[in-house]
Amino acid sequence: MLVSMRIVHMGVASQALMWAVETVAKGGTIAIIGVYPETVQVFPIGQAMNKKVTLTMGHCPHRKYIPELMSLISAAWSTQRRF
């Protein structure tokens, strides 16, 4: 089971990480994608270890993809039928 999330606010981030550990299946994977500040320090490591959870994480290089995504959205918007 893969639990993926993108959270911005610190309080919500900590809560979302707790929910991810609570809901992931034993032996499952939690993928944390995005940007978490160093101030986020609450994580239920003991519960995750007891469930043998695999954590994968990394910063998202979103700024690299924004120009290309905006051009794709603009192209799709301009070719869309209008009623």
Backbone as a ProteinNet text record, in pm:
[ID]
protein_1_A
[PRIMARY]
MLVSMRIVHMGVASQALMWAVETVAKGGTIAIIGVYPETVQVFPIGQAMNKKVTLTMGHCPHRKYIPELMSLISAAWSTQRRF
[TERTIARY]
84.6	0	88.7	59.6	137.7	51.4	99.8	28.9	111.7	54.6	126.1	54.1	130	66.5	149	81.4	149	86.5	159.1	106.8	196.5	137.2	215.2	228.2	119.7	119.7	181.8	263.4	336.9	244.5	140.6	50.8	-19.3	-63.2	-130.2	-31.7	93.8	194.9	215.4	230.1	250.6	131.5	10.3	-110.5	-119.9	-88.4	-95.3	4	123.8	222.6	173	108.9	53.7	-55.9	-144.5	-250.7	-193.2	-88	-26.9	25.3	92.8	146.5	33.2	-72.9	-186	-257.6	-267.8	-348.7	-272.2	-141.1	-65.1	-67.3	-72.1	-72.4	64.6	68.1	195.9	283.3	408.4	500.6	478.7	392.4	360.8	465.7	436.8	527.7	456.2	522.6	472.9	569.2	515.5	596.4	562.1	660.4	641.5	705.4	620.5	668	634	726.9	699.8	811.8	775.6	873.2	826.6	901.7	873.2	982.5	944.1	1047.1	1115.9	1233.6	1308.1	1236.8	1141	1069.8	969.9	934.8	844.6	924.3	896.5	975.9	891.6	761.8	675.9	651.1	694.9	672.1	668.3	565.9	553.7	647.4	775.9	877.1	859.4	824.1	806.4	694.2	581	467.7	502.7	576.3	617	711.8	803.3	897.9	827.1	729.3	655.1	576	535.2	461	553.3	685.4	784	753	729.6	694.1	820.8	813.8	921.4	886.3	980.2	960.4	1043.7	981.2	1054.5	1017.8	1116.7	1088.5	1191.3	1154.8	1245.3	1175.1	1252.6	1196	1147	1040.2	980.9	1039.3	1097.5	1153.1	1043.9	939	823	853.4	947.6	976.9	1031.5	1093	1146.8	1034	921.1	813.3	702.4	698.1	588.7	577.3	684.4	667.6	609.1	658.2	606.8	460.6	426.2	287.8	194	238	154	129.1	230.8	210.5	115.3	123.2	29.9	-112.7	-129.1	-262.3	-317.1	-234	-277.2	-318	-240.5	-272.5	-404	-424.3	-548.9	-667	-647.1	-753.8	-794.1	-697.9	-727.1	-793.9	-773.6	-835.4	-965.6	-1002.1	-1123.1	-1246.6	-1347.7	-1473.8	-1548.3	-1606.1	-1686.4	-1830.4	-1920.8	-2062	-2133.8
-117.8	0	123.4	218.6	340.8	456.6	529.5	647.8	767.8	852.7	969.2	1095.3	1198.5	1321.5	1442.8	1555.3	1683.1	1781.1	1821.9	1906.4	2028.5	2142.5	2264.3	2311.4	2316.7	2372.8	2274.7	2325.3	2238.6	2152.7	2211.9	2135.3	2025.9	2057.5	1959.9	1852.7	1892.3	1795.7	1689.2	1730	1633.3	1540	1595	1513.3	1417.5	1465.7	1381	1265.8	1291.4	1184.5	1080	1124.3	1029.4	945.2	1009	934.5	835.1	873.8	783.9	658.5	675.1	559	473.9	537	461.5	380	433.4	368.2	276.6	289.1	204.4	59.6	-34.2	-175.9	-218.2	-325.7	-378.7	-411.3	-367.9	-389.8	-295.4	-195	-101.1	7.5	99.2	208.7	341.5	437.2	574.2	659.7	729.1	819	962.1	1036.7	1175.6	1260.8	1332	1409.7	1556	1643.4	1785.1	1852.5	1957.3	2034	2043.6	1984.6	1992.8	2076.2	2173.6	2252.7	2170.5	2211.8	2141.6	2146	2236.3	2248.2	2135.8	2059.5	1945.7	1834.2	1807.5	1710	1600.8	1599.4	1499.8	1387.1	1268	1151	1027.1	943.5	823.6	711.5	727.5	634.1	494.2	485.4	354.2	275	340.1	273.8	231.2	316.1	282.3	162.1	157.3	46	-84.1	-79.7	-200.1	-256	-171	-215.9	-249.2	-233.3	-259	-176.6	-47.1	44.9	93.6	104.8	163.1	308.9	397.7	540.4	581.4	647.2	707.8	854.8	939.5	1082.6	1161.1	1282.2	1371.4	1500.2	1602.1	1730.2	1722.8	1790.3	1793.5	1909.9	1884	1992.9	2061.2	2111	2164.1	2284.2	2366.3	2486.4	2450.9	2336	2291.6	2263.2	2213.9	2167.8	2270.1	2377.6	2473.9	2534.1	2583.2	2641.2	2542	2419.3	2319.6	2286.9	2273.1	2242.9	2357.2	2480.3	2594.5	2600.5	2567.8	2568.4	2456.4	2340.4	2231.9	2269.7	2334.4	2376.7	2482.2	2576.9	2681.4	2621.4	2525.7	2461.5	2385.7	2315	2239.8	2334.8	2444.9	2542.9	2607.5	2636.5	2705	2612.2	2482.2	2387.2	2328.5	2364.5	2310.1	2370.8	2286.9	2336.3	2418.3	2524.2	2609.9	2605.4	2582.1	2571.9	2702
0	0	0	-85.7	-96	-50	48.1	96.5	54.9	-26.7	-76.1	-32.8	-1.3	46.1	8	3.9	-17	80.7	183	289.7	304.2	336	347.2	491.8	565	700.3	799.4	892.6	984.7	1071.1	1130.4	1215.5	1138.6	1019.4	934.4	891	865.3	822.2	927.9	1052.4	1159	1171.1	1163.6	1173	1054.4	935.1	816.2	823.9	875.9	891.8	991.2	1099	1196.8	1133.8	1056.7	989.4	889.5	819.4	721.7	789.3	902.6	974.4	1030.1	1077.7	1132.3	1024.9	902.7	800.1	705.7	698.6	607.5	656.8	563.8	597.6	650.6	725.8	773	652.9	658.3	547.3	430.9	449.2	341.6	325.1	234.3	203.4	218.7	280.8	288.6	207.2	106.4	23.8	62.4	107.6	147.6	39.2	-34.8	-148.5	-124.3	-148.9	-131.4	-56	15.4	90.2	234.4	323.6	467.1	531.4	613.9	682.8	790.4	828.6	933.2	1067.5	1083	1210.2	1232.9	1128.8	1146.7	1211.5	1338.2	1411.6	1475.8	1451.2	1512.8	1412.3	1447.3	1362.4	1450.9	1437.4	1520.4	1474	1498	1447.2	1505.3	1632.3	1694.5	1630.5	1606.2	1542.8	1399.8	1328	1191.5	1191.3	1287	1293.6	1328	1418.6	1455.4	1338.2	1244.6	1126.8	1010.2	1029	923.2	798.7	820.3	712.7	642.6	510.8	432	405.8	434.6	409.2	289.3	194.3	83.7	83.6	61.6	67.1	-12.3	-42.9	-112.7	-147.7	-175.1	-214.5	-357.9	-383.8	-517.3	-597.3	-713.9	-795.4	-878.5	-812.5	-881.7	-970.1	-932.8	-1012.9	-1150.5	-1161.4	-1289.8	-1389.5	-1340.3	-1427.8	-1450.7	-1373	-1385	-1524.8	-1588.6	-1722.9	-1824.5	-1824.3	-1918.1	-1888.8	-1762.2	-1725.4	-1763.1	-1742.6	-1778.3	-1928.7	-2008.5	-2153.8	-2196	-2133	-2163.2	-2125.8	-2011.7	-1968	-2063.5	-2103.3	-2196.8	-2330.4	-2379.4	-2507.5	-2498.2	-2390.3	-2372.4	-2357.7	-2288.5	-2267.5	-2399.8	-2485.4	-2611.5	-2712.1	-2702.8	-2796	-2742.1	-2621.2	-2560.1	-2628	-2650.1	-2708.2	-2604.9	-2652	-2563.7	-2612.9	-2520.8	-2558.6	-2541.2
[MASK]
+++++++++++++++++++++++++++++++++++++++++++++++++++++++++++++++++++++++++++++++++++

